[in-house]
C-alpha cells in the first residue's frame, strides 16, 4: 500500500472510529438517564435537595453548621487585626465622600455583614475602598453645585442629608446592577479590562487621590471649596497649589508630613523584620530577629490615630487653626428608604454607579480569586456578584455608600490566617461596637491624619506601575504600554470616569479586533507526494508545501459566529488571489483562477445562524462563477444546521465528503 492510500485510510478511520463502543456508550447513556430520572423523581421535593441549594446560594448555611472550633482562635485574631485597620481606613475614606467621616464606618457595617453570609471568599475584606470613595465624593461635589444654586439657604445638615441620599442611591443602583449580573451569570466581567488598562486606571486614580487629598493635608480645604470648581482636573489642583502655596497652614502640614513619615518608617521596619531570618542576631550580640516579630502585629494606623488624638487634645491644636474631626454622635445607622433628591440628575447618578460597579467588581473578583488560589479553595464569580449585589442593596437602606473588596485588608486577613468568613463577622462586631459607643472619642482627631492615611494608601497603589511598564517594554508590547499611558493620562487630564471609559473602550475594541477575523488556513500537499495536508507557507520536516493548482483547500480552524463570520468573505478573497494573508492587497494576483474550493470543517465545532447565512452567500457567489464547492470533515452538529438552513441543498448532498482526500479524488475524477 502506498503512502497516499495509507494516509487516506488512516484519516478516514480516525474520523469514523468511535471513541466508545456503541454497546458501552448505549449502556452508559441509559445508566445516566436512569440516574437523572431517579434524581428528578426523588430529590425535586426532598429536603436534602433544598438544603444543598440553600447552602450553595447562601454559603453561611454551609460553612457555619460545619464550623470547626479549632479555627476559632485564628478567625478571632484575624477579625480583630482587620478591625484595627478598617476603622481608621473607613474614617479616612469617609472624608473623601464629602458626606461625613462616619459614613465610611457605615459602609463597613451592613455590607460587611451581608457579605459574610453570601460571599464565597474566606479572605475578602468587604467595605469602603479609596477609589470608590473618591468617585462618590466626585459625584456628590458635582451635584452639590446645583443643589446650592437651588437652595442658597441650605444648612450644613441639609448638605449632609443631600449627600447621604445620593450615596445611598449609588449603593442601591450598584447593588441592583451587580445582583443582576450575578443572576445572569456574568462573572467573567473581571476580564472586561486588560491588565494594562487596569494598571493605568489604578495608577492614574491613585495620583488624583494623592493631589486632591493633599489639599486637606496642608490646610487649604476652605480655600479650595471657594476657588476650585465642582469638577476639576489634577492639573487644576496643581495650579491651585501654585497660586495658594503661601496660605498653607504650617502646623497642619507638619502633622500630615509626620504621619506619613511614621507610616512609611513602620512599613520599612516591618519589611526588614519579615525579610530577616528569624535566628539571625541583629542587636547587642544576643537579640535575634524573631524577638522583634511582635512589631509585625502592630496596627500602625490605629496607633497613629490614638497618638494624634492625645497630642491634639493636650496641645489644643484646634485653637491653632488645625481642622479636627469635630463633634459626632455615636449612633448606628437606621433603616431609611432613600430616593434621588430633587434637582439631582438620575442619569448622572446611574452613570457614576456603573463606573463604581466596574471598578469594584473587577478589583474584588481579582482579589477573591487570588486568595482562593493561594489557600486552595474555590470561589464562584457569579455567586460573588450576587453577594456584592445583596450587600450593597442592604447597605443602601442603612446610610452606606457602595462597598467592595479591599486588597490591603484582604492581604492582612490572609496574613492573620483567617480560616472562614467568621473573621469578617468579628470585624463587623468590633466596627459596630466602635461606631455605637466610641465614635465621640475622635472629636480632637486632626483631619490631616485622615488625609495622611488616604495618601499613604494611594501611594501603596503605585509600586506595581514601574514593574508593569518594565515588563511591557521587555516583551515589546507597545500597544499595551500605549493603552496604559492613555488611560492614566485620561484620569489626570479629564477625570477618573473618563479613564475607566477609555480603558473599557480600548479593551472591547481589542477583543472585537482579535475575534472578528476567522482563523482560516490554505492547505496544500507536501512535496514528497505523501498525501499529508499541511498549511501552505509552513515547513513540515523540511519539506516544501505545494498548493494544488486551481483548487483552494480552506481549513476553518474555529467555530463561526456572527462576530467573526463577516470577515470570512474578505479573507477568502485574499487567499484566492495570493494564497497568503500576509501579501498586501495592492499586489498582482499570484494564484491561477479557482475552479474548486474544498472547505475542511473538522475543527469548526459550532456555527450560528448568522454565520450560516454569510456562508450561504459565499457559496452562492462561487457557484455563480461555476466554482465547484466541496465540504469535507463536517461535524454532525454543523450538518444538522446545514440541513435545516438549506445549505446542504445549495452545495449538493453529493458534495459532502468524509475527508479532504476523498474530495480531491472526486475532483480528479471529474
C-alpha positions in Angstrom: 0.0 0.0 0.0 1.5 3.4 -1.0 1.7 6.3 1.5 -1.2 8.2 -0.1 -3.6 5.3 0.3 -2.2 4.7 3.8 -2.8 8.3 4.8 -6.4 8.3 3.4 -7.3 5.1 5.1 -5.9 6.3 8.4 -7.6 9.6 8.2 -10.9 8.1 7.4 -10.6 5.5 10.2 -9.7 8.3 12.6 -12.8 10.2 11.6 -15.1 7.3 11.8 -13.6 5.3 14.7 -15.9 5.6 17.8 -14.2 6.6 21.0 -16.5 4.4 23.0 -18.1 1.2 21.7 -21.7 1.5 20.8 -22.8 -1.1 23.3 -20.9 0.6 26.2 -22.0 4.1 25.1 -25.6 3.0 25.0 -25.4 1.4 28.4 -23.7 4.4 29.8 -26.3 6.8 28.4 -29.1 4.6 29.7 -27.5 4.5 33.1 -27.0 8.2 33.2 -30.6 8.9 32.0 -31.9 6.5 34.6 -29.9 8.3 37.3 -31.2 11.6 36.2 -34.8 10.4 36.1 -34.4 9.0 39.6 -32.8 12.2 40.8 -35.7 14.3 39.4 -38.3 12.0 40.9 -36.8 11.5 44.3 -35.0 14.7 45.0 -37.0 17.5 43.4 -39.1 17.9 46.6 -36.7 16.3 49.0 -35.5 18.3 52.0 -31.8 17.4 51.2 -32.2 18.9 47.8 -33.4 22.2 49.2 -30.7 22.1 51.8 -28.0 21.7 49.2 -29.4 24.5 47.1 -29.7 26.8 50.2 -26.1 26.0 51.2 -24.9 26.8 47.7 -26.7 30.1 47.2 -26.3 31.3 50.9 -22.9 29.9 51.8 -23.2 30.8 55.6 -25.6 27.8 55.9 -22.8 25.6 54.5 -19.8 26.7 56.5 -21.3 27.7 59.8 -23.0 24.4 60.8 -19.8 22.5 59.9 -17.5 25.1 61.6 -14.5 23.6 63.4 -13.7 25.1 66.8 -10.0 24.7 66.2 -10.3 27.6 63.6 -12.0 30.0 66.1 -8.7 31.5 67.5 -7.5 32.2 64.0 -10.7 33.9 62.9 -10.9 35.9 66.1 -7.3 37.2 65.7 -7.9 37.9 62.0 -11.1 39.8 62.8 -9.5 41.9 65.4 -6.4 42.6 63.3 -8.5 43.7 60.3 -10.8 45.8 62.5 -7.7 47.7 63.7 -7.1 48.6 60.0 -10.6 49.0 58.7 -11.7 51.6 61.4 -9.1 54.2 60.6 -9.4 53.4 56.9 -13.2 53.9 57.0 -12.9 57.2 58.8 -10.4 58.4 56.2 -12.3 57.1 53.2 -15.5 58.6 54.6 -13.9 62.0 54.5 -13.3 61.5 50.7 -17.1 61.2 50.1 -17.9 64.8 51.3 -20.6 63.4 53.5 -19.1 62.8 56.9 -16.4 60.5 58.1 -18.7 58.2 60.0 -20.4 57.2 56.7 -17.2 55.3 56.0 -17.9 53.2 59.1 -21.5 52.7 57.9 -20.1 51.3 54.7 -18.3 48.7 56.8 -21.3 47.5 58.8 -24.3 46.1 56.9 -22.4 45.4 53.6 -19.7 43.6 55.5 -22.3 41.6 57.5 -24.2 40.6 54.3 -21.1 39.6 52.5 -20.2 37.3 55.4 -23.5 35.5 54.8 -23.5 35.4 51.0 -19.8 35.6 50.0 -17.8 32.6 48.9 -14.3 34.1 49.7 -12.9 33.4 53.1 -10.4 36.2 52.9 -12.0 39.1 51.1 -12.5 42.0 53.4 -15.6 43.8 52.3 -16.2 47.5 53.0 -15.3 51.0 51.7 -12.4 51.5 49.2 -10.4 54.6 48.3 -11.2 54.7 44.6 -14.9 54.1 45.2 -15.0 56.7 48.0 -13.3 59.2 45.6 -15.9 58.5 42.9 -18.7 59.0 45.4 -17.2 62.3 46.5 -16.7 63.5 42.9 -20.4 62.7 42.1 -21.6 64.5 45.3 -19.4 67.5 44.6 -20.9 67.9 41.1 -24.5 67.5 42.3 -24.0 69.9 45.3 -23.2 72.8 42.9 -26.8 72.5 41.5 -28.2 71.9 45.0 -26.8 75.1 46.5 -27.9 77.2 43.5 -31.5 75.9 44.1 -31.2 76.1 47.9 -29.0 79.1 48.8 -30.2 79.0 52.4 -29.3 75.3 52.9 -27.7 74.4 56.2 -24.8 72.0 56.8 -27.3 69.5 58.0 -29.2 69.8 54.7 -26.0 69.4 52.7 -25.1 66.2 54.6 -28.6 64.8 54.1 -28.5 65.6 50.4 -25.1 64.0 50.0 -26.1 60.9 52.1 -29.2 60.4 49.9 -27.0 60.4 46.7 -24.5 58.0 48.2 -27.3 55.6 49.3 -28.9 55.7 45.9 -25.5 54.9 44.4 -25.2 51.9 46.7 -28.7 50.6 45.7 -28.0 51.2 42.0 -24.7 49.4 42.2 -26.2 46.6 44.2 -29.1 46.0 41.9 -27.0 46.0 38.8 -24.4 43.7 40.3 -27.1 41.4 41.6 -28.5 41.2 38.0 -25.0 40.4 36.6 -24.7 37.6 39.1 -28.2 36.2 38.4 -27.5 36.2 34.6 -24.1 34.5 35.3 -21.8 37.3 34.0 -19.0 36.5 36.4 -16.5 36.8 33.5 -16.6 40.6 33.8 -13.3 40.7 35.6 -11.9 40.1 32.1 -13.5 43.3 30.8 -10.4 45.3 31.5 -6.9 44.3 30.3 -4.1 44.2 32.8 -2.5 47.3 31.2 -5.8 49.2 31.2 -6.5 48.3 34.8 -3.0 49.3 35.9 -3.2 52.6 34.0 -6.5 53.4 35.7 -5.4 52.4 39.2 -2.2 54.4 38.9 -4.0 57.4 37.4 -6.7 57.3 40.1 -4.1 57.0 42.8 -2.3 60.1 41.6 -5.7 62.0 41.5 -6.4 60.9 45.1 -3.0 62.0 46.3 -3.3 65.5 44.8 -6.9 66.0 45.9 -6.3 64.8 49.4 -3.2 66.9 49.7 -5.5 70.0 49.8 -6.8 68.9 53.3 -3.3 67.7 54.3 -1.9 71.2 54.0 -4.9 73.0 55.4 -6.3 74.6 52.2 -9.7 72.9 52.1 -11.7 76.1 52.8 -9.9 78.0 50.0 -10.4 75.0 47.7 -14.2 75.0 48.3 -14.3 78.6 47.1 -11.8 78.5 44.3 -11.9 75.0 42.8 -14.9 74.1 40.6 -17.0 71.1 41.3 -15.2 69.2 38.6 -11.5 69.8 38.2 -8.5 68.0 36.8 -5.3 67.1 38.6 -3.6 70.0 36.7 -6.3 72.3 38.1 -5.3 71.1 41.6 -1.6 71.7 40.8 -2.5 75.2 39.6 -4.4 75.8 42.8 -1.4 74.8 44.9 0.8 77.2 42.9 -1.5 80.1 43.5 -2.1 79.4 47.2 1.1 77.9 48.5 1.6 80.9 50.7 -1.6 80.1 52.5 -0.5 76.6 53.6 -1.1 76.0 57.3 2.3 75.1 58.8 1.1 73.0 61.7 -1.4 71.1 59.6 1.4 70.4 57.1 3.7 69.2 59.9 1.1 66.8 61.2 0.5 65.4 57.7 4.2 65.0 56.9 4.9 63.5 60.3 2.0 61.0 59.9 3.3 59.9 56.5 6.9 59.6 57.8 5.6 57.4 60.7 3.6 55.1 58.4 6.4 54.6 55.9 9.0 54.1 58.6 6.9 51.4 60.2 6.3 49.9 56.8 10.1 49.7 56.2 10.7 48.2 59.6 8.1 45.5 59.1 9.6 44.6 55.7 13.0 44.4 57.2 11.8 42.1 60.0 9.9 40.0 57.6 12.8 39.6 55.2 15.4 38.8 58.0 15.9 35.2 59.1 14.3 34.6 62.5 17.5 33.2 64.0 19.8 36.0 62.8 21.3 38.1 65.6 20.5 41.7 64.9 21.2 43.6 68.2 23.6 43.5 71.2 25.0 40.2 70.1 22.2 38.2 71.6 18.9 39.6 70.4 17.6 37.8 67.3 15.2 38.9 64.6 12.4 36.7 66.0 12.3 38.8 69.1 11.0 41.7 67.0 8.3 39.7 65.3 5.7 41.3 67.6 6.1 44.5 65.6 4.5 42.9 62.6 1.2 42.7 64.6 1.2 46.4 65.5 -1.7 48.3 63.8 0.3 51.4 62.8 -2.8 53.4 61.6 -4.6 52.8 64.8 -1.5 53.8 66.8 -1.2 56.9 64.7 -4.8 58.0 65.3 -4.7 57.4 69.1 -1.4 59.3 69.4 -2.6 62.3 67.4 -5.9 62.4 69.4 -3.8 62.6 72.6 -1.4 65.2 71.2 -4.3 67.3 69.7 -6.2 67.3 73.0 -3.1 68.1 75.1 -1.8 70.9 72.9 -5.3 72.2 71.8 -4.4 72.1 68.1 -7.9 73.2 67.1 -7.3 76.6 68.7 -4.2 76.9 66.5 -6.1 76.5 63.2 -5.9 72.7 62.8 -9.1 71.2 61.4 -10.3 68.4 63.6 -12.8 65.6 63.3 -15.4 67.5 65.4 -18.4 66.5 67.3 -20.1 63.4 66.1 -22.8 61.5 67.9 -22.1 57.8 68.4 -25.0 56.2 66.8 -25.8 53.3 64.4 -27.4 53.9 61.0 -31.1 53.5 61.0 -33.3 52.0 58.2 -34.2 54.5 55.6 -35.7 54.2 52.1 -33.5 56.6 50.0 -34.6 58.4 46.9 -32.8 60.7 44.4 -33.0 64.3 45.8 -34.8 67.0 43.9 -32.6 68.7 41.4 -30.3 65.7 41.1 -29.7 64.1 37.8 -30.7 60.5 38.0 -28.7 59.9 34.8 -25.5 61.2 36.4 -26.1 59.0 39.5 -26.7 55.9 37.4 -23.6 56.7 35.2 -21.4 57.1 38.2 -22.8 53.9 39.7 -21.8 52.0 36.6 -18.3 53.3 36.9 -18.1 52.2 40.5 -19.6 48.8 39.7 -17.0 48.1 37.0 -14.0 49.2 39.2 -15.3 47.5 42.3 -16.4 44.2 40.7 -13.1 43.8 38.7 -10.9 44.5 41.7 -13.0 42.4 44.1 -13.1 39.3 41.8 -9.4 39.5 41.2 -8.7 39.7 45.0 -11.1 36.8 45.8 -9.6 34.6 43.2 -6.1 35.4 44.2 -6.5 34.4 47.8 -8.7 31.4 46.9 -6.0 30.0 44.7 -3.4 30.8 47.4 -5.3 28.9 50.1 -6.6 26.1 47.8 -10.3 26.6 47.7 -12.7 27.7 45.0 -14.9 30.8 44.7 -17.8 31.3 42.3 -17.6 34.5 40.3 -21.4 34.5 39.8 -22.2 33.9 43.5 -19.6 36.6 44.3 -21.6 39.1 42.2 -24.8 38.1 43.9 -23.1 38.7 47.3 -21.8 42.1 46.2 -25.2 43.0 45.0 -27.1 41.9 48.1 -24.5 43.6 50.4 -24.8 47.0 48.6 -28.6 46.9 48.3 -28.9 46.2 52.0 -26.2 48.8 52.8 -28.1 51.4 50.8 -31.0 51.2 53.2 -28.6 51.8 56.2 -26.8 55.0 55.1 -23.9 53.2 53.3 -22.3 54.1 50.0 -21.0 51.4 47.6 -18.6 48.9 49.2 -16.4 46.3 47.7 -13.3 44.2 48.5 -10.1 45.8 49.7 -6.7 44.5 48.7 -4.9 45.8 51.7 -7.4 44.4 54.2 -7.7 41.1 52.4 -4.0 40.7 52.4 -3.9 41.4 56.2 -6.8 38.9 56.7 -4.8 36.3 54.9 -1.6 37.0 56.8 -3.6 36.7 60.0 -4.5 33.2 59.0 -8.3 33.7 58.7 -9.9 30.3 58.1 -13.6 31.2 57.3 -15.9 34.1 56.7 -16.4 34.2 60.5 -13.4 36.5 60.7 -15.4 39.1 58.7 -18.2 38.8 61.3 -15.8 39.5 64.1 -14.5 42.6 62.2 -18.2 43.7 61.8 -18.9 43.3 65.5 -15.8 45.3 66.5 -16.6 48.1 64.0 -20.3 48.0 65.2 -19.2 48.5 68.8 -16.8 51.3 67.9 -19.5 53.1 65.9 -22.1 52.8 68.6 -20.1 53.7 71.6 -16.6 55.1 70.9 -17.1 57.4 67.9 -17.1 60.5 70.1 -13.5 59.8 71.1 -12.4 61.0 67.7 -13.5 64.6 68.4 -10.0 66.1 68.5 -8.5 63.9 65.7 -6.8 66.2 63.2 -8.3 65.8 59.7 -4.7 66.0 58.4 -4.2 62.5 59.9 -7.0 61.1 57.9 -5.6 62.7 54.8 -2.2 61.2 55.5 -3.8 57.7 55.7 -5.6 58.2 52.4 -2.4 59.5 50.8 -0.4 56.6 52.2 -3.0 54.1 50.8 -2.9 55.8 47.4 0.9 55.7 47.3 0.8 52.0 48.0 -1.1 51.5 44.8 1.8 52.9 42.7 4.7 50.4 43.2 3.4 47.9 40.6 3.4 50.6 37.9 7.2 50.6 37.2 7.3 46.8 37.2 4.4 46.6 34.7 6.0 49.3 32.4 9.3 47.5 32.6 7.7 44.2 31.7 5.8 45.6 28.8 9.0 47.2 27.4 10.8 43.9 27.9 8.3 41.9 25.8 7.8 44.9 23.4 4.1 45.1 24.0 3.9 48.7 22.9 0.2 48.6 22.3 -0.4 47.7 25.9 2.1 50.3 27.0 0.2 52.9 24.9 -3.1 51.9 26.5 -1.7 52.1 30.0 -0.4 55.6 29.3 -3.6 56.9 27.6 -5.8 55.6 30.5 -3.5 57.1 33.1 -3.3 60.5 31.3 -7.1 60.5 30.8 -7.6 60.2 34.6 -5.2 63.1 35.1 -6.3 65.4 32.3 -10.0 64.8 32.3 -11.5 62.7 35.1 -11.4 59.2 36.7 -14.6 58.3 35.0 -13.1 59.1 31.6 -10.1 56.9 32.4 -12.5 54.0 33.1 -14.3 54.7 29.8 -11.1 54.7 27.8 -9.9 51.5 29.4 -13.1 49.6 28.8 -13.4 51.0 25.2 -9.9 50.0 24.4 -10.4 46.5 25.8 -13.6 46.0 23.9 -12.1 47.2 20.7 -9.2 44.9 21.1 -11.4 41.9 21.8 -13.6 42.7 18.7 -10.5 43.2 16.6 -9.0 39.8 17.6 -12.2 37.8 17.4 -13.8 39.2 14.3 -11.2 37.7 12.0 -12.0 34.0 11.3 -9.0 31.7 11.6 -8.7 30.0 8.2 -5.7 28.4 6.5 -4.9 27.4 2.9 -3.8 23.8 2.9 -1.5 22.1 0.4 0.3 18.8 -0.2 3.9 18.0 0.9 6.5 18.0 -1.9 7.2 14.2 -1.5 3.6 13.5 -2.6 2.9 11.6 0.6 -0.6 12.8 0.8 -0.2 14.8 4.0 -2.1 18.1 4.1 -0.4 21.0 5.9 -0.8 24.8 5.7 0.8 26.4 2.7 3.8 28.6 3.6 4.7 26.4 6.6 7.5 23.9 6.7 7.0 20.4 7.8 10.1 18.3 8.5 12.0 20.5 6.0 9.5 19.5 3.2 8.1 22.2 0.9 4.3 22.5 0.9 2.7 22.7 -2.5 -0.5 24.4 -3.5 -2.9 22.4 -5.7 -3.3 24.4 -8.9 -6.8 25.7 -9.3 -8.0 24.2 -6.1 -8.3 26.0 -2.8 -8.4 23.8 0.3 -9.6 26.1 3.1 -9.4 24.8 6.7 -11.7 26.7 9.1 -9.8 26.5 12.4 -12.5 27.6 14.8 -16.3 27.9 15.3 -18.0 30.5 13.1 -20.2 33.1 14.8 -21.7 36.4 13.8 -18.7 38.2 15.2 -16.1 36.5 13.0 -18.0 35.4 10.0 -18.4 38.9 8.5 -14.7 38.9 7.6 -14.8 35.4 6.1 -15.6 36.6 2.5 -12.8 39.2 2.5 -10.2 36.7 3.8 -11.3 34.1 1.3 -10.8 36.6 -1.5 -7.3 37.3 -0.2 -6.4 33.7 -0.1 -7.9 33.1 -3.6 -5.8 35.9 -5.1 -2.5 35.5 -3.2 -2.6 32.2 -1.2 -1.3 34.1 1.9 -2.9 36.7 4.1 0.5 38.4 4.6 0.6 39.6 0.9 -0.5 43.2 0.5 -3.8 43.6 -1.4 -2.2 46.1 -3.8 0.0 43.3 -5.3 -0.8 41.5 -8.5 -2.7 38.2 -8.4 -0.4 35.3 -7.6 -2.6 32.2 -7.9 -4.3 30.9 -11.0 -8.1 31.2 -11.3 -10.0 29.0 -8.9 -12.1 26.1 -10.3 -12.9 24.4 -7.0 -12.9 25.1 -3.3 -12.8 22.4 -0.5 -13.9 23.6 2.9 -12.3 21.5 5.6 -14.6 21.9 8.6 -13.4 19.2 11.1 -12.3 21.9 13.5 -15.5 24.0 13.2 -17.2 22.8 16.3 -20.1 25.2 16.1 -21.8 27.6 13.7 -24.6 30.0 14.4 -27.5 31.2 12.2 -25.8 34.5 11.2 -22.6 32.6 10.1 -24.6 30.1 8.0 -26.4 33.0 6.2 -23.0 34.5 5.4 -21.5 31.2 4.3 -24.5 30.5 2.1 -24.0 33.9 0.4 -20.3 33.0 -0.2 -21.3 29.6 -1.7 -23.9 31.3 -4.0 -21.3 33.7 -5.2 -18.8 30.9 -6.0 -21.5 28.8 -7.7 -22.4 31.8 -9.9 -18.8 31.7 -11.1 -19.0 28.0 -11.8 -16.6 27.2 -8.9 -17.2 23.7 -7.5 -17.8 23.7 -3.8 -16.9 20.6 -1.6 -17.3 20.3 2.1 -15.1 17.8 4.0 -14.9 16.6 7.6 -18.1 18.3 8.6 -19.3 17.5 12.1 -22.8 16.2 12.9 -23.9 19.4 14.6 -22.9 21.5 11.6 -24.6 19.0 9.2 -27.8 19.3 11.1 -27.6 23.1 10.9 -26.9 22.9 7.2 -29.9 20.6 6.6 -32.2 22.9 8.4 -30.9 26.0 6.7 -30.9 24.7 3.1 -27.1 24.8 2.9 -27.0 21.1 2.1 -29.2 21.5 -1.0 -27.4 24.6 -2.0 -24.0 22.8 -2.0 -25.4 19.5 -3.1 -25.7 16.4 -0.9 -23.1 14.6 -3.0 -20.6 17.3 -2.4 -20.1 16.4 1.3 -17.1 14.2 1.9 -15.6 12.5 5.0 -12.1 13.7 4.2 -10.2 16.2 2.1 -8.5 13.3 0.3 -11.9 11.9 -0.9 -12.9 15.3 -2.1 -9.6 15.7 -4.0 -10.2 12.2 -5.6 -13.7 13.3 -6.6 -12.3 16.5 -8.3 -9.6 14.5 -10.1 -12.3 12.1 -11.5 -14.5 14.9 -12.9 
